[in-house]
């Protein structure tokens, strides 16, 4: 199945295509290793603080990890965020964006992608710091 037309499970158990999650100009899609980890929580909270600036530029924010829907729901509530989290347990997005760095044990690169509203990659930021890279994302929008 094409990753652009696939429906993904969100933290609230809704199923949506990425195109349904984009803002007027596009989408900031960020990958984090694991829900409920301290560094990942820092990243989600940092995105929440900057979400308005990102939205004002016509983009929505969506986080992605391999965690289950219940784990994503718990994580979203604990971080008090107002954007969606995708449960990519089958690794469709992880493989498409090549963020898996090793398989044994499974590791991934903390990465952020800026997509236009047709889901084409405009910018990619790899091996990013948990929060300081968000200002760079905003400058690129």
C-alpha angles and dihedrals in degrees: 000000000000111000091221094058099035118109114234127205114244130206090262092054092253118135117222141161117239089247088063090057100050125107123228092284102024150283139297103214116188130184122212126182104235140357118247095020115131097241092045091050089052089053094049092048091048090052090048090054091051098036094101092054089049093046091048088060091054099261133116125212124232127175124209133199138150092250123121123260092256091051091048091049092051091047094049091051094047092050093042095225129168099207132079129268120204122216102217096179093149089053095232093141094035090057095042092053093038097231097141106100099179137002103210101077096008111244132170139199115246097237141165127206128194110211129188119231089272088056095249114147111251097171137002128199116192133191090014130179113254096252115356093072092065092078088055089051091053092050090054095052 
